[in-house]
Amino acid sequence: MVVGFNHNFRYKGEVYHIQTEDSGVRSPNIVTLLYHGGTILASKKTSYADIAKVDNLDQIVEELMKEQHKEMLRRLKAGEFDAVIERFQSGRNVTPQVLAAEETSASEVVASPVGLEPPPPPTVAPVAAPPVVPKTPPPAVAEKPSSSAAALSLDEVILSYLMGDDK
């Protein structure tokens, strides 16, 4: 069983971190967070309580996690979070959860017991800006060391391609 995925990505010259975690069958949720300098810019939560009794749950949850992780990357690359990023970079404080909670259930995502189909892109609703607080510099984020294409997993190759790093 995969507990989670963590990747750093460069977008418009800045490093962003995407983290996806499975809360486990006692709290059957997959949560993906987009960070910049330790601040959460976006989140997505998918419940799989409705499919928790299927035989191949580990495999299905892993596929759901991969897709949700890649979806957040695609949305970052497509510029869906640019307004939030601009607000953050202008020194205005960003609340820990900038976007309204985006929640889906696994049954909305799972097309059939043998295959998965990605959900349609959700509508992003920004939360009202909090009071302005002086910005402290974010902690440094170390980038994932590069490696040869032969040593990369299929997911890493796909994510690298999505980010335009395919050289």
Order of alpha helices (4+ residues) and beta strands (2+ residues): beta-beta-beta-beta-alpha-alpha-beta-alpha-beta-beta-alpha
